Amino acid sequence: MRQDRVRRRWGRLFAILVLIPALIALSFGLYLGSLAGELPWQEDPTRIAITPFADLPGSGAGASDETPAAAASPTPDTP
């Protein structure tokens, strides 16, 4: 009977000191991995082709149909 109590006490102590912190560390690691998208079972996001500098004015190839702002503004004909 006494050996059973001692064995149970060591089992509880092992669970408190080793198993519970290990489960907490594992769950925190899984949480951080899920935030970073680095877990093995997570799919990679869909790749979208992006052309650098495509939307910047004046970076297009060739002449554009738009007139510059200075040429488009009317100038008054005052003597």
C-alpha positions as CSV (number, residue, x, y, z in Angstrom):
1,M,0.0,0.0,0.0
2,R,2.8,2.4,0.9
3,Q,4.6,1.7,-2.4
4,D,1.5,2.6,-4.3
5,R,1.3,6.0,-2.7
6,V,4.9,6.7,-3.3
7,R,4.6,5.6,-6.9
8,R,1.5,7.8,-7.4
9,R,3.3,10.8,-5.8
10,W,6.2,10.4,-8.2
11,G,3.8,10.0,-11.1
12,R,2.0,13.2,-10.3
13,L,5.3,15.0,-9.7
14,F,6.5,13.8,-13.1
15,A,3.3,15.0,-14.8
16,I,3.5,18.4,-13.1
17,L,7.2,19.0,-13.7
18,V,7.7,17.5,-17.2
19,L,4.5,16.7,-19.1
20,I,2.5,19.8,-18.5
21,P,5.4,22.2,-19.4
22,A,6.2,20.1,-22.5
23,L,2.5,20.3,-23.6
24,I,2.5,24.1,-23.1
25,A,5.8,24.5,-25.0
26,L,4.5,22.3,-27.9
27,S,1.2,24.2,-28.1
28,F,3.0,27.6,-28.1
29,G,5.4,26.3,-30.8
30,L,2.4,25.2,-32.9
31,Y,0.7,28.6,-32.4
32,L,3.8,30.5,-33.6
33,G,4.2,28.1,-36.5
34,S,0.7,28.6,-37.6
35,L,1.1,32.4,-37.5
36,A,4.2,32.2,-39.7
37,G,2.5,29.7,-42.1
38,E,5.4,27.3,-41.6
39,L,3.5,24.2,-40.5
40,P,4.0,21.1,-42.8
41,W,0.3,20.6,-43.4
42,Q,-0.4,24.2,-44.4
43,E,-0.7,24.9,-48.1
44,D,1.4,27.5,-49.8
45,P,-0.5,30.7,-50.7
46,T,-1.4,31.2,-54.4
47,R,1.3,33.0,-56.2
48,I,0.2,36.1,-58.0
49,A,2.4,37.5,-60.8
50,I,3.3,41.1,-60.1
51,T,5.1,43.3,-62.6
52,P,7.4,45.7,-60.8
53,F,6.7,49.4,-61.4
54,A,3.7,48.6,-63.7
55,D,1.4,51.2,-62.1
56,L,3.8,54.1,-62.0
57,P,3.2,56.9,-64.4
58,G,5.9,57.5,-67.0
59,S,7.4,54.0,-66.6
60,G,5.5,52.5,-69.5
61,A,7.3,51.4,-72.6
62,G,6.7,53.7,-75.6
63,A,4.8,56.9,-75.9
64,S,1.6,57.5,-73.9
65,D,-1.6,59.1,-75.1
66,E,-1.8,61.3,-72.0
67,T,-0.7,64.9,-72.1
68,P,1.5,66.2,-69.4
69,A,-0.2,68.4,-66.8
70,A,1.7,71.5,-67.8
71,A,0.7,71.3,-71.4
72,A,-2.9,70.5,-70.5
73,S,-3.5,73.6,-68.4
74,P,-4.8,76.6,-70.3
75,T,-2.6,79.7,-70.4
76,P,-4.4,83.1,-70.4
77,D,-3.7,85.3,-73.4
78,T,-3.3,88.6,-71.6
79,P,-1.2,91.4,-73.1
